[in-house]
Amino acid sequence: MGAGLVDVGPAPFLDPGSVVITGKFAFPLGAFVGRIFSVEASPVTSVRDKSFIYHLTALDNLASIAEHGLLSRSALAARGLRYVDVADGEILAGRAEHGLEAFVPFHFFTKNPFDYAVVQRRREQPYCALAVRRTHAAERAWLVVPRHPLSGETPAGLPWQDGLDAIDWAQMEPEGRDYGDQACRIACMAEALSPTAVAFDDVACIYVATAESEGRVRSLFPRKWVNVNPHMFPTDCR
């Protein structure tokens, strides 16, 4: 069983420095200003039923993302913006052949094969995972590529719900993941694609691996929800 935060109502009398204490837990409000939360036990959520999708990027890119939004590669090139590129050049060439450079990609869980490849190439680079709510993606008619975009199957993407229905969710569950198995790797690289820039305000949470990275993010964006969770990143990620 896990512990879940439950929004139990408005709390206009609380300021940003307040702490809500419930049972054995104490939560600084931060991004939760104006609401009271309690803790209740809940089953571990399956990957299919989780709330977020994730975009891994270098921590050094956050200031630009806050100013311009999370942009596709084609939009970045058109504006001449500089950024820390975390992707593999050969894979990028393949994505360009399918027109995918015009979309902003997200994954359905972290510590996927892409995340491992990125961190292994540049372990010295601090990273963060930008979380966007799946409901936001659905409302804005994002597309879904249900398997690795370069696997040769539906590279241009499917409508949101059709794409979700086509994903092999069982392969994504932690107990079923085996990245040494090609079918599993392809399934775990399913993507959600935004056809437009993703506004920084639409990033619901920024996940980081270390307290040091948390401090950097909070110093730039003190009212953004920042979560330190090293288990969401490959081992030794900064």
C-alpha positions as CSV (number, residue, x, y, z in Angstrom):
1,M,0.0,0.0,0.0
2,G,1.1,3.6,-0.6
3,A,0.3,6.9,0.9
4,G,-1.7,9.4,-1.2
5,L,-2.4,13.1,-0.7
6,V,-6.1,13.9,-0.7
7,D,-7.3,17.5,-1.2
8,V,-9.9,18.0,1.5
9,G,-10.8,21.6,1.0
10,P,-9.8,25.3,0.9
11,A,-7.7,26.8,3.6
12,P,-7.5,30.6,3.1
13,F,-6.0,31.1,6.5
14,L,-2.7,29.4,5.6
15,D,0.3,31.2,4.3
16,P,3.1,29.8,2.0
17,G,5.2,28.9,5.1
18,S,2.5,26.9,6.8
19,V,2.8,23.2,7.5
20,V,-0.1,20.7,7.6
21,I,0.4,17.9,10.0
22,T,-1.7,14.8,9.8
23,G,-1.0,11.6,11.6
24,K,2.8,11.0,11.3
25,F,3.2,13.2,8.3
26,A,4.1,16.9,8.0
27,F,3.9,18.7,4.6
28,P,5.2,22.2,3.9
29,L,2.5,23.7,1.7
30,G,4.6,25.3,-1.0
31,A,2.7,24.8,-4.2
32,F,-0.3,23.6,-2.2
33,V,-1.0,27.0,-0.7
34,G,-4.7,27.6,0.0
35,R,-5.6,23.9,0.3
36,I,-5.5,21.4,3.2
37,F,-4.4,17.9,2.4
38,S,-4.7,14.7,4.4
39,V,-3.0,11.3,3.9
40,E,-4.8,8.2,3.1
41,A,-3.6,4.7,2.1
42,S,-4.0,3.8,-1.5
43,P,-3.0,0.9,-3.8
44,V,0.1,1.4,-5.9
45,T,-1.1,3.0,-9.2
46,S,-0.4,1.1,-12.4
47,V,1.5,2.9,-15.2
48,R,-1.7,3.0,-17.3
49,D,-3.6,4.8,-14.5
50,K,-0.9,7.3,-13.4
51,S,-1.6,11.0,-13.7
52,F,1.5,12.3,-15.4
53,I,3.6,12.0,-18.5
54,Y,7.3,13.0,-18.4
55,H,9.9,14.9,-20.4
56,L,13.5,14.4,-19.3
57,T,15.8,17.4,-19.9
58,A,19.0,19.0,-18.6
59,L,18.5,21.2,-15.6
60,D,20.4,23.9,-17.4
61,N,17.5,24.2,-19.9
62,L,14.9,25.2,-17.3
63,A,15.4,29.0,-17.5
64,S,14.8,28.9,-21.3
65,I,11.8,26.6,-20.9
66,A,10.3,28.9,-18.4
67,E,10.7,31.9,-20.8
68,H,9.8,30.2,-24.1
69,G,7.9,27.1,-23.1
70,L,8.9,23.5,-23.9
71,L,9.5,23.7,-27.7
72,S,9.8,21.1,-30.4
73,R,13.2,20.8,-32.1
74,S,11.9,22.5,-35.2
75,A,10.6,25.4,-33.2
76,L,14.0,25.7,-31.3
77,A,15.8,25.7,-34.6
78,A,13.5,28.3,-36.1
79,R,14.0,30.6,-33.2
80,G,17.7,30.0,-33.0
81,L,17.6,29.2,-29.3
82,R,20.5,27.5,-27.7
83,Y,20.0,24.6,-25.3
84,V,21.7,21.5,-23.8
85,D,20.8,18.7,-26.2
86,V,20.4,15.3,-24.4
87,A,19.3,13.2,-27.3
88,D,21.3,10.9,-29.6
89,G,22.1,12.3,-33.0
90,E,21.4,9.1,-34.9
91,I,18.0,8.7,-33.4
92,L,17.2,12.4,-34.1
93,A,17.9,11.8,-37.7
94,G,15.4,8.9,-37.8
95,R,12.8,11.0,-36.0
96,A,13.2,13.8,-38.5
97,E,12.5,11.4,-41.4
98,H,9.1,10.8,-39.8
99,G,8.4,14.5,-39.1
100,L,8.6,14.0,-35.4
101,E,10.9,17.0,-34.8
102,A,7.7,19.1,-35.0
103,F,6.4,17.6,-31.8
104,V,7.3,17.8,-28.1
105,P,7.8,14.2,-26.8
106,F,6.9,12.8,-23.4
107,H,7.1,9.3,-22.0
108,F,4.5,7.5,-19.8
109,F,7.0,6.7,-17.0
110,T,10.5,7.6,-16.0
111,K,13.6,5.3,-16.0
112,N,12.6,4.2,-19.4
113,P,15.3,3.1,-22.0
114,F,15.6,6.7,-23.2
115,D,16.3,8.0,-19.7
116,Y,19.0,5.4,-19.1
117,A,20.7,6.2,-22.5
118,V,20.7,9.9,-21.8
119,V,22.2,9.6,-18.3
120,Q,24.8,7.1,-19.3
121,R,26.1,9.4,-22.1
122,R,26.5,12.4,-19.7
123,R,26.5,11.4,-16.1
124,E,28.0,14.7,-15.0
125,Q,24.9,16.6,-16.3
126,P,22.1,17.3,-13.7
127,Y,18.7,16.4,-15.1
128,C,15.0,17.0,-14.3
129,A,11.8,15.4,-15.4
130,L,9.0,17.8,-16.3
131,A,5.6,16.3,-15.5
132,V,2.4,17.3,-17.3
133,R,-1.0,15.9,-16.5
134,R,-2.4,13.4,-18.9
135,T,-5.8,15.1,-18.7
136,H,-4.1,18.2,-20.1
137,A,-2.7,16.2,-23.0
138,A,-6.1,14.6,-23.7
139,E,-7.9,18.0,-23.6
140,R,-5.5,19.4,-26.2
141,A,-5.7,16.4,-28.5
142,W,-2.1,15.3,-28.2
143,L,-1.1,12.3,-30.2
144,V,0.3,9.0,-29.0
145,V,2.9,6.7,-30.6
146,P,2.1,3.4,-28.8
147,R,5.6,1.9,-29.4
148,H,9.1,3.2,-30.1
149,P,8.6,5.8,-32.9
150,L,11.3,4.2,-35.0
151,S,9.9,0.7,-34.7
152,G,8.1,1.2,-38.0
153,E,4.6,1.2,-36.5
154,T,2.4,4.3,-36.6
155,P,5.3,6.7,-36.4
156,A,3.1,9.7,-37.0
157,G,1.0,9.0,-33.9
158,L,-2.6,8.1,-33.2
159,P,-5.4,10.2,-31.6
160,W,-5.0,10.3,-27.8
161,Q,-7.5,7.6,-26.7
162,D,-6.8,5.4,-29.7
163,G,-3.1,5.6,-28.9
164,L,-3.6,4.7,-25.2
165,D,-5.7,1.7,-26.2
166,A,-2.9,0.5,-28.5
167,I,-0.1,0.6,-25.8
168,D,1.1,-2.6,-24.3
169,W,0.7,-1.5,-20.7
170,A,1.7,-4.9,-19.2
171,Q,5.2,-4.5,-20.6
172,M,5.5,-1.1,-18.8
173,E,4.7,-2.4,-15.3
174,P,7.9,-2.6,-13.1
175,E,7.4,-6.4,-12.6
176,G,7.2,-6.9,-16.4
177,R,10.1,-4.7,-17.6
178,D,13.1,-6.4,-19.2
179,Y,15.0,-3.9,-21.3
180,G,17.1,-6.8,-22.6
181,D,14.0,-7.9,-24.4
182,Q,13.4,-6.0,-27.7
183,A,9.6,-6.2,-27.5
184,C,9.7,-4.7,-24.0
185,R,12.1,-1.9,-25.0
186,I,9.8,-0.9,-27.9
187,A,6.7,-1.0,-25.8
188,C,8.3,1.1,-23.0
189,M,9.3,3.8,-25.5
190,A,5.7,4.8,-26.3
191,E,5.4,8.5,-26.5
192,A,2.9,11.3,-26.0
193,L,3.4,14.1,-28.6
194,S,2.4,17.7,-28.2
195,P,1.9,19.4,-31.5
196,T,2.4,22.8,-29.9
197,A,4.7,24.4,-27.4
198,V,4.0,23.3,-23.8
199,A,3.7,26.4,-21.5
200,F,5.8,26.3,-18.4
201,D,2.6,27.0,-16.4
202,D,1.3,23.6,-17.7
203,V,4.2,21.7,-16.1
204,A,2.5,20.4,-12.9
205,C,5.7,19.3,-11.2
206,I,9.5,19.2,-11.7
207,Y,11.1,16.1,-10.4
208,V,14.8,16.1,-9.6
209,A,17.2,13.4,-8.2
210,T,19.1,15.4,-5.6
211,A,18.7,18.0,-2.9
212,E,21.3,20.1,-4.8
213,S,19.2,20.1,-7.9
214,E,16.1,20.9,-5.8
215,G,17.8,24.0,-4.4
216,R,18.7,25.2,-7.9
217,V,15.1,24.8,-9.1
218,R,13.6,26.4,-6.1
219,S,15.9,29.4,-6.3
220,L,14.6,30.1,-9.8
221,F,11.0,29.1,-9.4
222,P,10.0,29.3,-5.7
223,R,6.4,28.7,-6.3
224,K,6.8,25.7,-8.6
225,W,6.0,22.2,-7.2
226,V,9.5,20.5,-7.0
227,N,9.8,16.9,-5.9
228,V,13.1,15.2,-5.0
229,N,12.8,11.5,-5.9
230,P,16.1,9.8,-6.9
231,H,14.1,6.5,-7.6
232,M,12.6,8.2,-10.6
233,F,16.0,8.5,-12.3
234,P,18.7,6.1,-13.3
235,T,21.3,5.3,-10.7
236,D,23.8,8.1,-9.9
237,C,21.8,10.7,-11.8
238,R,22.5,14.2,-10.5
